[in-house]
Amino acid sequence: MEFQNDIAAAAGIANDMHGQVTDSGSREATRKAGHASDGGEEAKEPNGEILNGFTNRQFVALVREELAAMGRPDIVIRRSWIDEDTEGYPFLLRVPVGTELNLPLKPMEGFFHTRAAEDRVWHAREFATALANLKTAEKTLEKYIRDIRHAANAAVAKVRADSLDISLDDVGFKETYAHHLTDRSWKEAALHVLACVSIRHTSFFLRTTTSSFTVEEPDHVEDELAPFVEEQREFQDLIAEMEAKGADLEVDAITLDLLAVHGLDAAKVLEQVWKTQCVNLKVQHLDRETSLSLISSRGRVAASIELDGAYWNGEYLWFQSGESTKSHVDLVGKSLGDLVSHPTFASRPIVAVENRRIDHIVFDLSEKMLFDADTGRIWRAERSAA
């Protein structure tokens, strides 16, 4: 009861503390004006069910009070709509739009620092007003998504006709600030809502993945899709090259040597790399634990490892101690010897030294091995004629 009394007393104050978003006339202009008004900030602090003593249940109850005060008790809000599990968004209110869609509403930054009763009223009123505008704009927003989906289907069909393996995964709404939907005109408020198109395509590690992009208007879909189309063409060509060899990955000799030195099953590790793109392992070096990581990019696998006073990043080795201030150009054609204690690098011939603020040691990476994820087979790749 004390909570409700505080809120009621603060209701009048909240009106004077916060203004409305002004009319802007177009979806793009409205979006830019609204983004500028909040500084482009995303909410970053976790909610964890309680906002400085302001629980989700209290929040929903207060929004219902505001809806009733607006003369809209017919508009529904449910605590089950609250989503606190989406990465990057500690609090979303997933509002149903029609029978198939939901629009994720997010709060302004101050929502996560709310202590004063008048601030709670203001945030609740923001959501209540947004819900009222969404209810009125429901048919318009459903048509907007239908138009975007139609354009997306047409654009993807055109791409697939060119033998590129891109497919449409979903078309929905992008996360939207509740504040941006508080315009006095529901039509202006609706202009802040943007579509989010999700597609399935080939990633840079040559596995199928899902990506999303924001679209303002139906005729923008093809332009937004274009970068994915170019990448898909490149990645499919790389897959075709690997398929012609009967392989899924190409791996250099240093990476395989690192796996062998640390007693790891190369086939099992490479299978995980193929599935997940990156594998991080803990291994022993000089009686201490260190990190060995493998990553796949465009079908090529490289390893990185932190050594004692040095680091290998899959392409170069450099020193991190006092040795980093010295010149090592005289080592070209020789080996590092006692400068590093790891057997993979100590006796390996140095082919070049590149100075990039500090010396970067270059080894011969021309020897490649191929890996077939189906069988676990690893074999030497044939070298191309010079």
N, C-alpha and C positions, 0 to 999 in steps of 0.2 A: 504493500500500500504506500509506503514511504517513497518507493521508486516512482510509482505512478503520480503521486502528488508533486514530486520534484519535476517530473516531465510536464505536467499540466501547467505548473507555474512558469516553466521556461518556454512554453509554446509561443507566447507572444514575442518573446525576446528573439527567438530564432528567425522570425520573419524579417527583423530589422538587420540581422547580422549577415545574411547571405542573399545574393541577387539571383536573377534569372539569366539564362543564356539568351542573347539577342538573336533575332531572325537574321538569316544569312542568304537565303534564296536558292542554294543548290547543295547537292550532297557533298561535293568536294569542298566548297567554301565553308559549309557548316562544319564539316569534320575538322578543317584546318583551324577555324576560329575556336572551336571547342578545345582542341588539343593545346592551342596556345594559352587558353584561359587557365588550364591546370598545370602548365609548365611541362606537359608531356610526361609527367611522372607516373610510374606504375606503383601500385601498392607492393611493398616488398616484405613487410614484417608478417610472420605467421600469426594466425588468429588463435588456433588451438582451442576453439569452442568458446573462449571468454575474451572479450575485448575490454581489458582493464575493468573487469567487473560487469561488463555489458554482455550478457549471454545471448546466444542465438535465439533462444526462446523469448527473451525480453525484446530482442530486436524485432522479431516477427509480430509479437503482440503490439508493439509500438507502431509498426507500419499499419497494422489493421486499424488501430485507433485513428491514425492520420487519414486512412482511406474513408473511414466512417465520417470524420470531420469534413472531408471533401464532398460528402454526399455520395460516395461510391463504395458502400459496404458490400456491393455485389461482386467486387473484384477480389479474387482469391490470391492468397499467398500462403505457402506451406513451408514448414521448416525442412521438410524432406527435399526441397529444391536447393538447399544450400550445399555447395560443393567446396570442400576444403582440401581436396586431394589432387587437383590439377596442378602440375608442376608450373611454377611461375605465377600462380594465382592463388594466394592463401584464402581468398573468400570470393566465391561466385554465387550468384542467385540465378539458377537456370530456369528461366520463365518460359513455360509452354507457349508457343505461338501456333495456333491451329492444332491439327491432330498429329503432325509429324515433326515439327520443329521445336527447338528451344533456343532462346536468346540469353546468353550468359551476361548478366549485369554485374559489374564490379564497382566497388566503392572508391571514393577519393582517398588519398593518402591519410588524411586526418582521421579516417574511420578507425584506424588501428591505434590511435592515441586518445580516443574519446573518453573524457572523464566528466566534463560538465554536462548537466542535464540539457541545457539549450543546444549543445552540440549533438547530443543523441537525437533530439527532436529534429534538428536540421537534416541529419543523415537519414532518419526514418522518412521524413517528408520527401527527400530526394527520391527514395525508392518508391514511395507511394505515388508520387507524381509520374514517375517513369512507368509504373505499372498501369496507371490510368491511361497514359498516352499510348502505351503498347496495345492495350485492349482496343482502343479506338482505331489504331493503325493496323490491326491484325490482318485484315484482308489485303491491305496495300502491301504489307511486308511479305505475305504469302505469295502474292503475285510477283513481287520483286525477286524472290528466290526462284520461283518457277522460270522467270525470264533468264536469270543467271544460269540455272541448270540447263535450260534449252541451249543457250549459247555455249556452255561448257561441253555438253554432249556433241554439239556440232564441231567444236574445235578439236576435241579428242578423236572424233570419228575421222576427221581430215588427217590427223597425225597417224592414226592406225592404218589408214589407207596407204600410207607411205612405209608400211612395215615396221613402224616404231612401236615398241611395246609399252605404251602409256595407256592407263585406263582411269576412268573417273571413279573415285572412291566415295565422295560425299560432297554435298553443297549445303552449307548452313550459314549461321551468323557468326561474325567475329565478336569477341568479347567487347562489350561497350560500357563506358562509364554511365551509371545511373544519372549522374549529374547532367550528362549531355542530352538526356531524354526528358528534361524538365521544362522545355520550352512551352510557352502558353499555347502555341499552335502545335497540334499533334502532327501536322504535316511537316513542319520544320523539325520537330523532334525526330521523326522517322528518317530524316535525311542523314542523321548521325549513324544510322545502322548500316553496316557494310557486310557484304557477303564474304564467306570464307570457302574457297574451293580446295578440296583435297584430292590428290591424284596418287596413283601407284605408278612407280617408275623405277629405273635402275639407279642405284646410288653409286658414289665414286669408288666404293669397294666392291662393285659389280654384283650386288645382291638387291633383290626387290625391297623397296622401302616406300613409305608414305610421306608426302610433303604437302604443305598447304600454302596458299597465297591468298591475299586479300584482293577483292574486286569491288570497284565502285559501281560500274555500269556493265551491262551485258556485252557491249562492244569493246570492252577492255580485256575480256577473257583471253583472246588469242595473243595479245601482246604480253600478258602476264605469263602465259604458258610457254612463250618462245624460248626463254633460257633453258627450260627443262627439255625442250625438244632438241636443242643443239647438244646438250650433254647426253641425252639418250642415244643420239646417233653415234657419238664418240664411244660411249660405253658399250653399245651393242657391237661395234666394230672390234673393240678389245676382247669382248667375250668370244666373238667368232674366231679371232686369232688364237685364243687359248683353247677353244674347242677343237680347232684344227690340229692342235698338238695333243689332244686328249687330256688336257690339264685344266686345273682351276686356279692355281697360283704359281707365281714365279718367285723364287727365293734365292738370295745370294749366299755364297759360301761362308761368309762371316757369321750370318744369322744361324746357319746350321751348325757351325762350329761352336757357337755360344750355347746352343741347346745341348750339344753332345758333352761339352766340358762340364756343364752343370747337371748332367745325368737326367735330362728330360727326354721324354718320348717325342721326337720331332713330328711324327705323323699325327699324334693326338693333339699336340699344341697347334699345328697348322690347321687341323680340322676346326678347332675352336676359333682360330683367326678367320678362317673362311666364313664361319657362321656369324661371328659377332664383330668382325673388323678390327678389334683391338683386344689383346690379352695382356694383363699385367701379372707378373709372377714375382715371388720372393725367392731369391737364391742366396747361397752362401759364397762369400768371397773374402779371403784372408780372415776367416773365422768370424765374420760379421755378416749380417743380413743386408742385402742390397736389392735394388729393383731391376728387373729385366722385363722390358716391354716389347711386344711385337705388334705392328700395325700394318694393315693392308690398304693400299691405295692404287686404284686402276690395275688391280691384279698382281701388283708387286708387293712383296713382304719385306719389311726392314725391321731390324731390332735396335733397341737403345739400351744402354746399361751404364749405371753409375759405378765407376771404378774408384780405386784409392788414389785420390788426387787428380783424376781425369774423368772425362765423360765421352762416350761414343753415342752419336745420335742416329746411326744408320747410314751416315754419309761421311762424316768427319769425326776425328778424335781431337780433343783439345784438353789442355791441362788447366786445372783449377787452383793449383797451389803456386808457390813461388816460381815453379818451372814455367808458368804461363808467360812470364815476362821475358823469357829467353827466346833467341832465334833458333829454329831447328832446320833451316834450309840445308844445312850440311848433312842431314840425315837422308836426303833423297837417294834412293838406291840401296839404303841400309835398313836396319830395323831399330825399333825403340829400345830393345835390350832391357837393361835394368830400370829404364825410366817408367815402365809400367810392369806390374807383377802378374797381370792376367795372361795366361798362355795363349789365348786367341790373338793377342796383339803384340806380345813381346818379340816374337821372331818373324812376324809378317813383314814383307818388304814394303817400304814406303815409296809411293810413286810420285808424290808431289807434296809440297807444303804451301798452303795459301794463307796469306796474312789478312785476316779480317778483324783488325784491332789486336787480336792475338793469333798465334799460329794455329792453323787447322791442318791436321795431318790427314793425308789422303792415301787410302789403300786401294789395291786393285779389286774392283767389284765386278769385273767382267764375267767371272765364272758364275753361271746361273744353274739352278736346279729347278725342276718342275714337280708339282704336287697334284695328285688326283684325289679329290676328297672322297670319291666313291670307294676307292680301294685302299687308300692310304699310301699308295706307291709314290716314291720319290726317285727321280732319275735326272741325269745330267742333260741339260738343254744343249741342242746342237748350236754351235756358234755360227753366226752369219758370216759369209765370205766378205772379206774386207774390200 
